[in-house]
């Protein structure tokens, strides 16, 4: 297996948290740190006119990204890590910061033999 890919839909989040670029940067950095991963630069945040954000950090071992929809109280989280890094740690960081009411999650093994 090359790695694991976590995809989570986080619902019921307070609007202000979903519009806070600083909070997203902190979550991206902390989720990489907790998993012992290597950022290849600082997290990048793009702010859209409606208040939503797209944020990502590129890692030596892959990436972390999040897309927020404040008007829906929703964030889409995408975490891919090569090797044995703990993708669950990233989910824990974001859930701790956002406090979602509901968080359906899938974790896929990537690069395994068919």
Beta strands, then each sheet from edge to edge (+ up, - down):
strand 1: 3-11
strand 2: 44-47
strand 3: 53-59
strand 4: 62-69
strand 5: 74-82
strand 6: 105-110
sheet 1: 2+ 3- 4+ 5- 1+ 6-
end
